[in-house]
Amino acid sequence: MGSDFKDLLVEVYKKLLEHFGKQNWWPVDWEYHLRERTNPFDEVVIGAILTQNTSWRNVEKALERLKAKGKLSLVWIEKVTVEVLEELVKPAGFYKQKAQRLKEVAKFIRSTKGGVPRREDLLKVKGIGNETADVILLYGYHRLEFVIDKYTLRWLKRFLGVEWDYLTAKGFFEESLPPNVPVYKEFHALIDELAKNYCKAKKVECKRCPLARDCRFRREGVG
């Protein structure tokens, strides 16, 4: 992909930010952690696992159950029985699988003793793929790892007409954007907001989209 779109990518970010405003993602219940003396970082990791293959609304239900009957804490998750954990995370779906993954990632992260794990080591943890690893690194450790999800890949296909795999798309964003953690966080969240409101899977709403003028999908008269 040439430099023209790399320049345009920064403009896309500015337009989305102007249209939607700051998203301040990843959502964390700061009051809860202050009250319980737990680490907000743990909620990012827990949410990154729970959000796999489900909506954020379902994740929120599971998080509320954890807050009410357990703890949003990797220490607690490592110690609690898997049966109790399964019951609490049921609203997020695939609860047996996710309970086990939570225990695996809790054990791994606690083994780092506060250090920042390498991306390749995170990927060795059972249940952690590219997206989950990058969520943990970007939003938890504030490292320069752009997160790609299904919304981003859908938008790239329509806006640019490209069908890229995860790592190709990730490389494109990281090569095109300034090395800025807040920008990475906001841009990822803004693309998700665009996809949920306008660039939907089925009912596309191009006419109201803030990026309609530059979109290949729109120019070709589709949607």
Secondary structure, DSSP 8 states (H G I E B T S, - for coil): --HHHHHHHHHHHHHHHHHH-----S---HHHHHHHT--HHHHHHHHHHHTTTS-HHHHHHHHHHHHHHS-S-HHHHHHS-HHHHHHHTGGGS-HHHHHHHHHHHHHHHHHTTT----HHHHTTSTT--HHHHHHIIIIIS--S-----HHHHHHHHHHT-----HHHHHHHHHHHS-S-HHHHHHHHHHHHHHHHHTS-SSS--GGG-TTGGG-HHHHTT--
